[in-house]
Amino acid sequence: MMSKLSNESEMMSKLSNESEMMSKLSKESKQRLQQVFQCGQFIIRWGFIPTVLYLGFKRGADPGMPEPSVLSLLWG
């Protein structure tokens, strides 16, 4: 029980240290970080489905199934 409380207090102190570090960053650094996160969010949103499709076509069909094609992808 005591170790759980000490772990929680350690986590809280780490979180407060991280928030202090964020407040110490300059305005330009914060803007750069925000831009990096926005770029990463854009890449994940628009790159996930094309990546899955690419990997599916690269792997090919399972045995006994027809080969995938772009038309079969569009028309089911």
ZIMOQUI-V921856 format. One line per field, one symbol per residue. ss: DSSP state (@ for helix, = for strand, . for the rest). psi: psi as a letter, one per 20 degrees, with the letter a starting at -180 (. if undefined). burial: I if it has 9 or more other ideal C-beta (glycine too) atoms within 8 Angstrom, else O. A space follows every 10 residues. Layout:
ss: ???
psi: ???
burial: ???
This chain:
ss: .@@@@@@@@@ @@@@@@@@@@ @@@@..@@@@ @@@@@@@@@@ @@@@@@@@@@ @@@@@@@@@. .........@ @@@@@.
psi: ghhghhgghg ghhgghhghh hhhiqrhhgg hggghghhgg gggggiiggh gggghghgha qqpiqqqqrh ghhhj.
burial: OOOOOOOOOO OOOOOOOOOO OOOOOOOOOI OOIOOOOOOO OOOOOOOOOO OOIOOOOOOO OOOOOOOIOO OIOOOO
